[in-house]
Amino acid sequence: MISEYRNAIRDHINRFIEQGKLNQLIVWDVQQDEAQDPTLLSLRVYGSRAYTDVIQVACGTSGIWEKLPEKRIAVPLIADVLKLRREYL
């Protein structure tokens, strides 16, 4: 189920990017301090450290131990994340 959930997040992000609907995503420039700590980026984007899985998918990393790339990323809105969590987890 976890891999299906992560694939659903990735598909969601890619679909909106391909459709040019960036206003339905959160676009974020990953800063140096955030690159060292995915939980910090989750806190800043979503107000909680509980969404590191979404951050990792958006950044293309596979584990919390990996440094995040310092680049612009797009992540789903919190309502979409919660919907996907209910559906897959």
Sequence and secondary structure as in RCSB ss.txt:
>XXXX:A:sequence
MISEYRNAIRDHINRFIEQGKLNQLIVWDVQQDEAQDPTLLSLRVYGSRAYTDVIQVACGTSGIWEKLPEKRIAV
PLIADVLKLRREYL
>XXXX:A:secstr
 HHHHHHHHHHHHHHHHHTT GGGEEEEE  HHHHT HHHHHHHHHSSGGGHHHHHHHHT SSTTS   SSEEEE
E HHHHHHHHHHH 
